[in-house]
Amino acid sequence: MDIVYKNTFTMTLERYLYFCDNPVGAEAKRRFRSWKLRNIWCIVLSILCGLLCFVLKEWLGLYMFAVACSLFFYRLLYQRKRLNKKLYNSLLRAQDSNEWIRTTIFTDVIKVQEGNTESIYEYSYIERITEDDIYFYLWHNSDFVFRLPKDSFIIGNSKEFKNFIIDRIFENRISS
């Protein structure tokens, strides 16, 4: 069958970090919030212990809690980004090229190509579609999502794409 829609984009470091900082899916959001809350609680606890040491004039304890608080701030503000940059670079090296390009082709099936890999999905795999100003989100379940930039359609356009997917989802629900 002919290609109906084709979406191709380069996964830049900025886009990858955006994906990491803006998780999609219930489990991913839950883990991200949990990680943030743990770090914030540790910072608050360090500050409270530091204040207690200050009131009790335990200078060594105050120094230790200041160091602990600094380490938690480091984890919260810097370490995650640094680790995500390392992961991006290792994934980029695995692509066997200088660019990480993701192509999603819509024919009678959905083909997702990244580097040397190609995954094929039936339209019945997609349960729903949502969107924001920048992306379409094709949901398989609450945790597995395809994120497609609206401005990256090479074949077809983003204005008609949503109706195309809705029709395929509706057809699959009727036939099943």
C-alpha positions, -999 to +999 in steps of 0.1 A: +000+000+000+011+036-007+024+058+021-004+079+034+015+098+061+052+100+069+066+118+099+104+122+102+124+141+128+159+143+141+162+134+178+184+163+189+198+166+224+173+194+232+143+173+221+156+143+240+160+163+272+125+178+266+111+142+263+129+133+296+117+164+315+081+160+302+072+124+306+041+110+289+021+081+304+008+074+338+038+053+351+064+076+337+047+107+353+044+088+386+081+079+386+092+114+377+070+130+404+082+104+429+118+112+421+112+149+425+093+146+458+120+123+473+147+149+465+126+178+478+118+160+510+155+152+515+163+189+510+136+200+535+148+175+560+184+186+556+174+222+561+154+214+592+183+193+606+207+222+598+185+247+616+183+223+646+221+221+646+223+259+644+200+264+673+219+238+694+253+253+682+265+219+668+287+234+641+300+201+627+264+188+623+254+221+606+283+217+582+274+181+575+237+190+568+248+219+545+268+195+525+239+170+524+215+197+513+239+208+486+242+172+473+204+169+471+202+202+452+228+188+428+207+157+423+176+177+417+189+203+394+220+190+376+226+153+379+195+141+360+203+163+331+239+151+330+228+115+331+202+121+304+230+137+282+252+106+287+223+083+278+215+104+247+251+102+235+252+064+240+219+060+221+232+082+193+264+061+190+241+030+187+224+045+157+255+040+135+253+075+121+259+111+133+221+118+135+194+100+154+165+100+130+130+086+138+107+080+109+070+069+113+053+057+082+015+051+080+004+027+053-019-003+060+003-006+091+025+017+112+062+014+107+086+031+131+122+033+119+152+043+140+187+037+128+189+000+117+157-010+135+122-011+122+091-019+143+057-026+127+024-021+145-012-027+134-037+002+138-055-020+163-025-013+186-035+023+190-063+030+215-065+068+212-049+099+200-044+132+219-025+163+210-010+195+223+005+225+204+037+206+194+029+169+193+004+142+185+004+113+210-007+079+198-015+059+229-013+021+230-020+021+267-015+044+296+023+039+295+033+033+258+030+063+236+042+074+202+051+111+202+049+127+167+059+163+161+032+182+142+057+201+121+076+170+109+051+155+084+069+149+050+039+132+034+005+144+044-003+172+068-010+174+105-044+189+100-058+157+083-037+133+103-058+133+135-089+124+115-070+096+097-060+080+129-094+084+145-110+066+115-085+037+118-091+034+156-129+035+149-126+009+121-107-015+144-132-011+172-161-020+149-143-050+134-133-064+167 
